[in-house]
Amino acid sequence: MIKKILALALALCMVFAFAACGGGDKESKGGDDKQDSGIVGEWVIKSVEANGQKVEGGDALAAYDYAYTFKEDGTASVSVMGETVEYEYTFKDNEVTFADQTTDDFSLKLEGGNLVLEYSSMAIKITFEKK
């Protein structure tokens, strides 16, 4: 049952992640527009919590291959199950905002050394750790 909940939660997250973080323009930002180094790097999935049930690490999460990569130039990518989308972002007050973000339904914040993605309408929380 937990695997079914996890699969559904991650599938919904993938749909919203790709819809909310469209490709956008790929202009170089350069110069003084460098992002805070606290977020820069690759972040891999650590745990998923949905409807009060939590799954941590192991093969159950590794199969989804869900990761974020943030660069200093303000560009980033999200990879889920072999599909990658690139976009622009800003990082301020420990929160990531995407240039093409079209919904307020989710937040992506740096909390206690982890990157935490929360979907408020679906009660899903995905935690990433820096690789």
Stockholm file with secondary structure:
# STOCKHOLM 1.0

chainA/1-131         MIKKILALALALCMVFAFAACGGGDKESKGGDDKQDSGIVGEWVIKSVEANGQKVEGGDALAAYDYAYTFKEDGTASVSVMGETVEYEYTFKDNEVTFADQTTDDFSLKLEGGNLVLEYSSMAIKITFEKK
#=GR chainA/1-131 SS CHHHHHHHHHHHHHHHHHHHSCCCCCCCCCGGGCCCTTTCEEEEEEEEEETTEEEESHHHHHTTCCEEEECTTSEEEEEETTEEEEEEEEEETTEEEETTCCCSSEEEEEETTEEEEEEGGGTEEEEEEEC
#=GC SS_cons         CHHHHHHHHHHHHHHHHHHHSCCCCCCCCCGGGCCCTTTCEEEEEEEEEETTEEEESHHHHHTTCCEEEECTTSEEEEEETTEEEEEEEEEETTEEEETTCCCSSEEEEEETTEEEEEEGGGTEEEEEEEC
//
